[in-house]
Amino acid sequence: MRFPPPEIDPNRPNAELLLWAYSNGIFPMGDHETGEVDWFRPDPRAILPLDAFHVPKNLAREVRKNKFTIRSDTSFERVIRACAPARSFLNQQWITDRLIPAYLELFEIGHAHCVEAWFENNLVGGLYGVHIGSAFFGESMFARPELGGTNASKVCLVHLVRWLNHRGFTLLDTQFRNPHLDQFGCMEIPRAEYHRRLEAALARTCTWGTFTALEK
């Protein structure tokens, strides 16, 4: 499904197009086979409620171990490229070469962020997303168990939610619901309700600030 604004090629996205799309509840997914970029506005829409985020007991223990050094925005391009092999609900790799430059542009202007897990000087996990107003649109995550990064992406998610709550964010969008996200309390809401929450989140200003890995 495509919803491009006038005079911008939806198959050649840039930061302007991404900001327009996310502000209207739309997000892109690239197709490695065709090279095209498709645009989606699902109904229902999945979110992680920031005030009811659930941390499984085994993951809470992992977080308390402080095995990883948690950072933010020090290696954004490495994070997004590490996420690129991830598959979507369509069973396709959706982070394509046409999309990556647009997200890098968003990062440069402060509208995209990542959370990173480091272990023994190696980047072993992370996630990234888009930031507009008090909304954070989660995009993808990765972990490298072979480098000691077992559960690293999940630990990053816990720290992301802590940080979003600390900074006053009101919406964490996950686009689609899946079994992996269900363990954290992921929920689906009708598109109309999502847009109501999105409008409220866009009307409120939140800054990312100087990231700190919070204890709670």
ABEGO torsion letter per residue (X at the ends): XBBBBBGBBAABBBAAAAAAAAAAGBBBBBBAAAGBBBBBBBOBBBBBBAAABBBBAAAAAAAAAGABBBBBGABAAAAAAAAAABBBAAGBBABBAAAAAAAAAAAAAGABBBBBBBBGGBBABEBBBBBBEABBBBABBBBBAAAGABGAAAAAAAAAAAAAAAAGBABBBAGBBBAAAAAAGBBBBBAAAAAAAAAAAAABBBBAEBBBBBAX
